[in-house]
Amino acid sequence: MMDRRALLVGAGALSLAACKPTTVPAEPTKERRVDLDLTALEERFKGRMGFAFASEGVRGGWREDERFVYCSTFKMYLAAATLIRAQNGLEQLDRAVPVTQADMIPHAPITQKAVGGTLTIKELMRGTVEESDNPAANILIREMGGLDVLRQFYRDLGDQTTRVDRLEPEMNRLDGDRDTILPAQSVRNIERLLLAENSPLVSENKRLLLEWMVATPTGADRIRAGTPSGWTVAHKTGTGGYGPVNDIGILYPVSGPPIVMAAYFHGSPQSTPQQREDAIAEATRRMLVALGHG
């Protein structure tokens, strides 16, 4: 049976994610502002939504400059940071790294099977992005030299606000501003990494990261549920067991420019897991209507 990646490639899904046709200028031209009012959505789904988006000549959001705990959405950025290190000769994608029982924490669909053996840096990145494997993320952070190195990656992107404080799983726990991000900044980071002419990622590594983001099976009821049939979604989810449900990435319409978006929903204790996911799907639909896609 053809695996999921082969099926996606065979269907042409990733052709929309090719770097060249979706590159945007490093310095955006004058943009139109589209603000969303998600007050009713927050009341309906019992939580607080941080939402930001950008497309060609348009930018907008809701609570986009407020802080939200990012949970596993950071793993996309971690993979990008590792790819940049490999480009700069500081890492090798085929380097084998031992995986031990001491590395194990909850949610280890890839690394648990490798205990006592090794995984390459590339395999660890794929597991981190596609399957959101927590030990894989911690191993990658360790192998790059620790949290200070990851923090500097954000600063090198021009992101002066994202907090990097803890490893998995502690970084999911809400504790003031620790391990939080601004939705608007997340969108700017994605644009810089995957769409901008001055991206620090070479084209081959952009395609690799996008491939993993398209192939992920997580979060089917979030951004994907709010996106029209036939579109390609490259995304990374994040979830905290006590309320946060997040999803960030790029939407590729059948025709027209890509849409970068970041959604961080912190549900109240009264909200259900399904309501938290539905909130992101509904916010995505409202964004698309505001952009003329609905």
Sequence and secondary structure as in RCSB ss.txt:
>XXXX:A:sequence
MMDRRALLVGAGALSLAACKPTTVPAEPTKERRVDLDLTALEERFKGRMGFAFASEGVRGGWREDERFVYCSTFK
MYLAAATLIRAQNGLEQLDRAVPVTQADMIPHAPITQKAVGGTLTIKELMRGTVEESDNPAANILIREMGGLDVL
RQFYRDLGDQTTRVDRLEPEMNRLDGDRDTILPAQSVRNIERLLLAENSPLVSENKRLLLEWMVATPTGADRIRA
GTPSGWTVAHKTGTGGYGPVNDIGILYPVSGPPIVMAAYFHGSPQSTPQQREDAIAEATRRMLVALGHG
>XXXX:A:secstr
   HHHHHHHTTGGGGG TGGG B SS    EEEE   HHHHHHHTEEEEEEEEETTEEEEESTTS EE GGGHH
HHHHHHHHHHHHTTS  TT EEE  GGG  S  TTTGGGTTSEEEHHHHHHHHHHS  HHHHHHHHHHHTSHHHH
HHHHHHHT  S      TTGGGS  TTTTEE HHHHHHHHHHHHTBTT SS HHHHHHHHHHHHH  S TTTTGG
GS TT EEEEEEEE TTSEEEEEEEEE SSS  EEEEEEEEE TTS HHHHHHHHHHHHHHHHHHTT  
